[in-house]
Amino acid sequence: MNAEERNPKRKTGGKRRALQVIFGCGRMGYAVAKELKGRGLDVLIVDMDERKVEVLKEEDFIASVGDISDPEVTRKVISEGEPEAVFVLSNDSEGNKKAVRNIKEKFPNARLAVRVVEPVDKEDLRELDVDVVLSIPDITARTAIGQLENAKSRGKAKELTAMIERVKENEDGKLGIVVHDSPDPDAIASALALKQIAKHVGVSADILYRGEIGHHVNRAFVNILGIEMIRIVQEKELHGYGKLALVDAAVPGVHNPLLPPPEGKVDIIIDHHSANTKGKVAVDFLEVQPDSGATSTIMTRYLQELDIPVDKVLATALLHGIRTDTSGFKRETHPSDFAAAAFLYLKADKDLLDQIETPPMSTEMLNVVGNAILHKKIKGSYLITNVEEVANLDAIPQAADYLLNLEGISTVVVIGLVENMICVSGRSKDIRVNIGDAFVRAFGDLGSAGGHASMAAAQIPLGIFSGIKDKDTITQLIEDAVSKRFLSVMKEEPSE
């Protein structure tokens, strides 16, 4: 080691290298020193044990003997260079606190990480305004729990690949990946990830859906990324697959082409919504993680655990899936979503992502939004409108998203007629309103309804209105009935 490497005061390229100082070098201090040195950083160690210091010097550390609580020892650090970070890691509680005060006085800009020796130290160190409080029991507990969670995740990932590999045992050696009707980006991206996992173990797979990819952003998503999907009409078209997986949905037959339980047979279920317990589902592999904001987050973790390469198309798809299902990380987002997104962001194609998220509005969509604006009725901060008959179901929630941007509007309800079904979409940015719960109470007894605090949907059979021939009359009756039910429920909501 040359003189420049030994002495951090020396300049490299005209700049002094950042100095990391460790006060107290027991097991914890030595581990930190090794890690910092391994990262190519200059490390200065101060410890009272002369023998230990000599051993550290033999390992090419810059080390000196001294009492860390002594202000003179702190001053001597100046001769080696002003520290960027100081780790106070001795097992002397009072000595550590004295060292912190000395460092604060001499090096106010240095970052401080200090070991907790006694339980009372936590509060004392916070009052001293240290940057990081290191509690060995807390660190050990978090590490142990984190390692167990990682082991569980690895186990599930291996269990999934073993299940997929069994497809080879069947005469129909192909995996069918089923997503819900009118699939959204999270479902599509998750299915694409599962297809990549299947490919990794030598199994071919198809992504299957029923219905329409109606939302213009979702169509752009599929087209720009070139995602291959097969649209099916009847459940019997699924019979040609060795095994079936249901992704971003938990119950066969609910908005997907599978038969409902107990007739519905599915081998793999992966979802981030709480499973519906009304019907028992016979399944060989079940992964439901309500603590993930998107199924794409779960699939990203599987890809990481299995060390499967993630190309830019798959990374872009999964990142878009997480962003859309968490509403740009503003709705039901968990730390796991941020971790997955950080991993994917480095691999995703940002230009493709921009194209997906800002596609041009179609003429059909423009007409629907125009109708929504034309027929709007505003009651306080509520806007209710009727777009009449539409060919594309996804145009209704798109109109709701658009209208929620209007000034003074906090809650939007858009009503439309799709074939023989009344379709209602709701959006709200009022923190006092849980519009998903409101939709269930308003329309749950008439058809299907549900959603989140900020978004909801309902589908109601046309029923008694189907016998009316005049289009204007049926439109007005539907609007009146839906509005009355919704507003009645909202009056029951607490004002605070």
Summary of the structure (lengths in Angstrom):
residues: 496
radius of gyration: 30.2
end to end distance: 68.2
largest distance: 97.9
contacts: 1631
relative contact order: 0.06
helix: 44%
strand: 20%
